[in-house]
């Protein structure tokens, strides 16, 4: 529940932990994870601060096409950073 994930591009996934006060701006673009995720829960190891349940970035079950605001803002920010890093 406290894990925020962002997928600005189809093959890209980024994650941070809201429980530690992190936002999408804390994510390391090279690794795709924030410092607290790297420290407390990376790959298949769960973080002790992650509550069971759906991520706050997941669409609600009754509205499958609704993207939560936190995810919209995060994905726009990350896409802007990625677009700048891919420019030739």
Residue pairs with C-beta under 8 A, 6 or more apart in sequence:
1 50
1 51
1 52
1 53
1 54
1 55
1 56
2 17
2 18
2 19
2 47
2 49
2 50
2 51
2 56
3 15
3 16
3 17
3 18
3 37
3 41
3 47
3 50
3 55
4 15
4 16
4 17
4 18
4 22
4 23
4 24
4 55
4 56
4 57
4 70
4 71
4 74
5 13
5 14
5 15
5 55
5 57
5 71
6 13
6 14
6 15
6 24
6 27
6 57
6 71
6 74
6 75
6 78
7 13
7 14
7 75
8 14
8 75
8 76
8 78
8 79
8 82
9 79
9 82
12 32
12 78
12 82
13 32
14 24
14 27
14 29
14 32
14 33
14 74
14 78
15 27
15 32
15 33
15 34
15 37
16 22
16 23
16 24
16 26
16 27
16 33
16 34
16 36
16 37
17 34
17 36
17 37
17 40
17 41
17 47
17 49
17 50
18 56
19 47
19 49
19 50
19 51
20 36
20 40
20 49
22 34
22 35
22 36
22 37
23 74
24 73
24 74
24 75
24 77
24 78
25 77
26 34
26 35
26 36
27 33
27 34
27 78
28 34
28 35
28 38
29 78
29 81
29 82
29 85
31 38
33 42
36 47
36 49
37 47
40 47
40 48
40 49
41 47
41 48
41 49
41 50
56 68
56 70
57 68
57 70
57 71
57 74
58 68
59 65
59 66
59 67
59 68
60 66
